[in-house]
Amino acid sequence: MNQKRILICGATGFLGRNIYERFKGEYNVVGVGFKESSDVQADLTKKEDVERVTKGAYVIIQMAAACTGVKDVIERPYVHVTDNAVMNSFLLRSAFENNVGHFIFPSCTNVYPSSNEPHKETDEIKPHEKYRGGGGTKIYLENMCQFFSGLGRTRHTIIRHSNIYGPHDKYDLNTSHVFAATINKVLNTEEGGEISVWGDGSEKRDLLYSDDLVDFVELAIKERLDGIYNVGSGEAVSVSDLVQRVIKESEKNLRIKYDESQPTMKINLSLDCTKAKKELGWMPKTSLEEGIRKTIDWYKKNFSS
């Protein structure tokens, strides 16, 4: 596998860059992105660009996405539908036509309904109403992966991953998810100050450090996995608990204000990852406390004024 070309789509984005940084010294990787800093620059919503970059690839790791935060999910849900459906439809077809051996597709926990129990891959997939656009698109694309797998030319690994956090995430408060937004707020609030948390902090999410996701992707390629796999910590952490842990690890003394006038979704989601453990021996290695410390250290090195 080391000499066969691995195409990483979205290599300048959050998930893609973490995979690219790990793989580039060991495998023959080509990073595709919208930015000039990419190995190959392409607009994956354009058919001709997709056909150009997929030729000669042995594995495609598809981490390119139109992705923002909870504000858009609530107020502009359509932004997560069109571009993602278009780029992935082109990529899946082109992978098949160009005889690509393996396609890695990131789905997410949003395909599942809110639950106080960890979801298994065999559980009902029914996105919460607020995730109907993005979650519904993921379900459509999962079905397309399974359709193309059935044609027998390309294997497809569908990763239903939890909320990933770590280096290279979006830390802009207008587009970031809850973990990155919390890091930003805590580290940029003066000692003794107050941070605002959207909602009442009761909603819960499964949080996974980026290195642990990269570990799974590497195993999936080596084993040429075909099918759906949950990849998460298995623990549901409330937003309130997360904020308190980040404040503790920052060694700051800050007050928390819960602003229930801001957009929020009272949804509880976590993943049962028994299948990944049983078939691959995969388990997350990074505790939440360690992940918070690593992320704080990275943020300080890259964003501190």
C-alpha positions in Angstrom: 0.0 0.0 0.0 2.9 2.4 0.7 3.6 3.0 -3.0 0.0 3.1 -4.2 -1.5 6.6 -4.4 -3.8 7.7 -1.6 -5.9 10.7 -2.5 -6.9 12.8 0.4 -9.8 15.2 -0.5 -10.1 18.2 1.8 -6.4 17.9 2.8 -6.3 21.5 3.9 -9.4 21.2 6.0 -9.7 19.9 9.6 -10.1 16.1 9.2 -8.2 15.9 5.9 -5.2 17.8 7.2 -4.9 15.7 10.3 -4.8 12.6 8.1 -2.5 14.2 5.5 0.0 15.2 8.2 0.1 11.7 9.6 0.3 9.9 6.3 2.6 12.1 4.2 5.9 10.7 5.6 4.8 7.0 5.3 2.5 6.7 2.2 2.3 8.0 -1.3 -0.3 10.7 -0.6 -1.7 13.5 -2.7 -3.7 16.2 -0.9 -6.5 17.8 -2.8 -8.0 21.1 -1.7 -9.5 24.4 -2.7 -6.5 26.3 -1.5 -3.3 27.0 -3.5 -1.3 25.3 -0.7 -2.8 21.9 -1.7 -0.7 19.4 -3.6 -3.5 19.5 -6.2 -6.0 22.3 -6.4 -9.5 21.4 -7.4 -13.2 22.3 -7.0 -14.9 19.0 -6.2 -18.3 20.3 -7.1 -17.1 20.4 -10.7 -17.3 17.1 -12.6 -14.2 17.8 -14.7 -12.0 18.5 -11.6 -13.2 15.4 -9.9 -12.4 13.2 -13.0 -9.0 14.8 -13.2 -7.9 14.2 -9.6 -9.3 10.7 -9.1 -7.4 9.1 -12.0 -4.7 6.7 -10.8 -5.8 6.7 -7.2 -5.7 3.4 -5.3 -7.6 4.8 -2.2 -9.7 8.0 -1.9 -10.1 9.4 1.6 -13.0 11.8 1.1 -12.8 14.5 3.9 -13.9 17.5 1.8 -17.1 19.0 3.0 -19.2 22.1 3.2 -19.4 22.3 7.0 -20.2 25.1 9.5 -21.6 25.3 13.0 -24.9 25.1 14.9 -26.1 28.6 13.8 -26.2 27.5 10.2 -27.7 24.1 11.0 -30.7 26.0 12.6 -30.9 29.1 10.5 -29.6 28.0 7.0 -29.8 24.2 7.0 -29.7 24.1 3.2 -26.0 25.1 3.1 -25.0 21.6 4.2 -27.0 19.9 1.5 -26.3 20.9 -2.1 -22.5 21.2 -2.3 -22.0 18.0 -0.2 -24.5 16.0 -2.3 -22.9 17.2 -5.6 -19.2 16.7 -4.7 -19.7 13.3 -3.2 -22.0 12.1 -6.0 -19.3 13.0 -8.5 -16.5 11.4 -6.4 -18.3 8.1 -5.9 -19.1 7.8 -9.6 -15.6 8.8 -10.7 -14.0 6.4 -8.2 -16.0 3.6 -9.8 -15.2 4.6 -13.3 -11.5 5.0 -12.6 -11.2 1.6 -10.9 -10.3 3.0 -7.5 -10.0 0.1 -5.0 -11.2 1.7 -1.8 -13.3 4.8 -0.9 -13.4 6.2 2.7 -16.5 8.2 3.4 -17.2 10.1 6.6 -20.8 10.0 7.7 -21.6 11.2 11.3 -23.7 10.8 14.4 -26.3 13.1 13.0 -27.9 10.2 11.1 -29.1 8.9 14.5 -32.0 10.2 16.6 -31.4 11.7 20.0 -31.0 9.0 22.7 -29.7 8.5 26.2 -28.1 5.2 25.1 -25.1 4.7 22.7 -26.2 3.9 19.2 -25.1 0.8 17.4 -24.7 0.6 13.6 -27.8 -1.5 13.4 -30.0 1.1 15.2 -32.6 3.1 13.3 -31.2 6.0 11.4 -33.6 8.9 11.7 -32.0 12.4 12.1 -33.4 14.9 14.5 -35.6 17.4 12.7 -32.9 20.1 13.0 -30.4 17.8 11.3 -32.8 16.7 8.6 -30.9 18.4 5.8 -27.3 17.5 6.7 -28.2 14.1 8.2 -30.5 13.2 5.3 -27.7 14.0 2.9 -25.4 11.7 4.8 -27.9 8.9 4.6 -28.3 9.4 0.9 -24.6 9.2 0.4 -24.2 6.2 2.7 -26.8 4.5 0.4 -24.7 5.5 -2.7 -21.6 4.0 -1.1 -23.4 0.7 -0.6 -24.8 0.8 -4.1 -21.3 1.2 -5.6 -19.9 -1.4 -3.3 -22.6 -3.8 -4.7 -21.2 -3.3 -8.2 -18.1 -5.1 -7.0 -15.3 -2.8 -8.1 -14.7 -0.4 -5.2 -14.8 -1.2 -1.5 -16.4 1.6 0.7 -15.8 2.2 4.4 -18.5 4.4 5.9 -17.4 6.0 9.1 -20.1 7.3 11.4 -17.8 9.4 13.5 -18.7 11.4 16.6 -17.7 15.1 17.2 -14.0 15.2 16.3 -11.8 17.8 17.9 -8.1 18.7 17.9 -5.4 20.5 15.8 -6.5 22.4 12.6 -10.1 22.6 13.6 -12.2 25.8 12.8 -11.8 28.1 15.7 -13.8 31.0 14.2 -16.8 31.4 16.5 -19.2 31.9 13.5 -18.4 28.6 11.9 -16.9 26.4 14.7 -18.5 23.4 16.5 -18.9 23.4 20.3 -15.4 22.1 21.2 -13.5 24.6 19.1 -15.8 27.4 20.1 -15.2 26.6 23.8 -11.4 26.5 23.4 -11.6 29.9 21.6 -13.8 31.5 24.3 -11.9 30.2 27.3 -8.4 31.0 26.0 -9.4 34.5 24.8 -11.2 35.5 28.0 -9.2 37.4 30.6 -8.6 35.9 34.0 -11.7 36.3 36.2 -13.9 37.1 33.2 -17.1 35.5 32.0 -17.8 33.3 28.9 -21.1 32.8 27.3 -22.4 29.3 26.5 -25.3 29.0 24.0 -28.3 27.2 25.5 -28.5 25.7 29.0 -25.5 23.3 28.6 -27.5 20.1 29.1 -27.2 18.7 25.6 -24.7 15.9 25.3 -22.2 14.8 22.6 -19.7 12.1 21.9 -16.2 13.7 21.6 -13.2 12.0 19.9 -9.7 13.4 19.5 -8.5 13.7 15.9 -5.6 11.3 16.3 -7.9 8.5 17.2 -10.0 9.0 14.0 -6.8 8.9 12.0 -5.8 5.6 13.6 -9.2 4.1 12.5 -8.7 5.4 8.9 -5.3 3.8 8.7 -6.6 0.5 10.0 -9.6 0.6 7.6 -7.3 1.0 4.6 -4.9 -1.8 5.7 -7.9 -4.1 6.3 -9.8 -2.9 3.2 -12.9 -2.6 5.2 -16.3 -2.6 3.4 -19.3 -1.5 5.5 -20.5 0.9 8.2 -18.5 1.6 11.4 -19.2 3.8 14.4 -16.1 5.7 15.5 -16.3 7.6 18.8 -15.5 7.7 22.4 -18.6 5.9 23.5 -19.2 8.6 26.2 -21.9 11.3 26.1 -20.5 14.6 27.6 -22.7 17.5 28.3 -21.8 21.0 27.0 -21.7 22.2 30.5 -19.3 19.5 31.6 -17.1 20.2 28.6 -16.9 23.9 29.3 -16.0 23.3 32.9 -13.2 20.8 31.9 -11.7 23.2 29.4 -11.7 25.9 32.0 -10.0 23.6 34.5 -7.3 22.5 32.0 -6.7 26.1 31.1 -5.9 26.9 34.7 -8.1 30.0 34.6 -10.7 31.3 37.0 -13.8 32.1 34.7 -17.5 32.4 35.2 -20.0 30.7 32.9 -23.2 32.4 31.6 -25.8 30.3 29.9 -27.5 32.2 27.1 -30.7 30.4 26.2 -31.6 33.1 23.6 -28.9 31.8 21.3 -29.4 28.8 18.9 -29.0 25.4 20.5 -30.3 21.8 20.0 -31.2 19.7 23.0 -30.0 16.4 21.5 -28.1 13.6 23.2 -25.8 11.5 21.0 -23.1 8.9 21.7 -21.8 5.8 19.8 -21.4 2.1 20.6 -18.1 1.2 18.9 -18.0 -2.5 19.7 -17.9 -3.5 16.0 -14.7 -1.5 15.4 -13.1 -3.0 18.6 -14.1 -6.5 17.7 -13.1 -6.5 14.1 -10.0 -4.2 14.2 -9.0 -4.0 17.9 -9.6 -0.2 17.5 -10.3 1.8 20.7 -9.8 5.5 21.4 -6.4 6.1 23.1 -6.9 9.7 24.1 -8.9 10.6 27.2 -11.0 13.8 27.1 -8.7 15.5 29.6 -5.6 14.6 27.6 -7.3 15.7 24.3 -8.2 19.1 25.9 -4.6 19.6 27.1 -3.2 18.7 23.6 -5.7 21.0 21.9 -5.0 23.9 24.2 -1.2 23.5 23.7 -1.7 23.4 19.9 -4.0 26.5 20.0 -1.6 28.5 22.0 1.3 27.7 19.6 -0.8 28.6 16.5 -3.2 31.3 17.6 -1.7 33.1 20.7 -1.1 36.8 20.2 
